[in-house]
């Protein structure tokens, strides 16, 4: 029996979805306004994003398809476009004035910072609205609230990825679209060509956001195959529908490769993805095996420390939900719609958790938490078909579980928010002492990765922007300071190195480092502490002053 025929006891309204979206939008924006952080002292996401935006601005100004290093990794096309939109809203949509445009943008980076966080919050709110609007025709409002609260409290990364906007900022939007397509696949008596083409487009969008989001096209493909197996549309129509799904996915990816990424960049994307799939660890740089025991042990150790409960919930709950869906289909053919919805949602959650276990980092878990709301809705429907009584006891148990999770996750999130504000407060003092020391030297001062000052960040942004003439102008300018990302190209006479204490917390770590130029794996220059060097310890950085 279709979902639409027995689950429309809850009337369709715009009010509740809009309220949920508005409340969510307020969370990251208010946290940022109440606890502001410097653009230069947060994560790589901010610098990466600004580099993307500048690349697009110069492409538009020069009518040239410059290579875009920022979209030759994940590829992060959604992130790339959001970054440019934030820059455009800041008043700099097109690069005018050559290098002066770059300097103006750098000087106004904090304005861009505020706008990109607002845009990321809007993207998240759009995902919340899409999911809630679809869910309200299937389940009571309380179930939708429970689903969204689980998303928010199952890992601190959910909110972190809106305060430091990155590709995970699109997780809820993509999963909201996934949920809509999955409902169309499950609910319609027969698969339509338009639904299958839409599924391919959503799958492509997920892949173009980040490789790890392939769980979305994989789960949609599984749901389509299951629907075909049940409905038996015929030996010709069935394979044709699968071919349409794959063709739609491929055509969208290839169109974006041609018009945004560029073919040379897309070739790099594929090589990078091959390394990620065949390797373990961050970016596939760990053990060169598809699944590494060391990586799994690392993940299992760090998940409880990070309070990333979304991963075990997604893995265990997803597998359980998919199995329950299959059992539901066997028990009663009339419940095939619920079965397909459950198998698709469960598969997405389990696959996303497996991918994160293979390459565990805390920020990746935001992609897993976004799969959980659909699982809650599907789980509720399965319970109803099994005539399981969902009453006050279940509501109390769910509330206690969420409260327990929040008890750990909220303090971690608060610590993350407060840390950025505290660092900003002491940067000014470090700035004064650092400038005084730099003023005594006649040699160049090099800011290494990831010193929390604009002098390092502008080089990072230039490297991501990938505009050749922009980098040349930067290097040709007479300057007292230089970013390590640019210094690698000219090897200047450096008298002072600024070292981030996040990576070198004490003098012993500086003296014993194999290379002070980070990231070490990609640094062509080796910088080491030498006898006669002097170390000056500030609050956020070390100054390594070369001996004469």
Secondary structure, DSSP 8 states (H G I E B T S, - for coil): --HHHHSTTS---SHHHHHHHHHHHHHHHHHHHHS---GGGS-HHHHHHHHHHHHHHHHHHHT-----GGGSSS--HHHHHHHHHHHHHTT-SS--STHHHHHHHHHTHHHHHHHHHHHHHHHHHHHHHHHHHHHTTTS-HHHHHHHHHHHHHS-THHHHHHHTTSGGGGHHHHHHHHHHHHHHHHHSSS--HHHHHHHHHHHHHHHHH-GGGHHHHHHHHHHHHHHHHHH---TTHHHHHHHHHHHHHHHHHHHHIIIII-HHHHHHHHHHHHHHHHS-SGGG-SSSSSS-HHHHHHHHHHHHHHT-THHHIIIIIHHHHHHHHHHHHHH-GGGHHHHHHHHHHHHHHHHHHHHHHHT--GGGGHHHHHHHHHHHHHHHHHHHHTT----HHHHHHHHHHHHHHHHHHHHHHHHHHHHHHHHHHHHHHHHHHHHHHHHT-SSEEEE-TT-SSHHHHHHHHHHHH--HHHHHHHHHS--SEEEHHHHHHH---EEEEEEETTT--SHHHHHH-S-SSSSGGG-SS-----TT-EEEE-SSEEEEE---
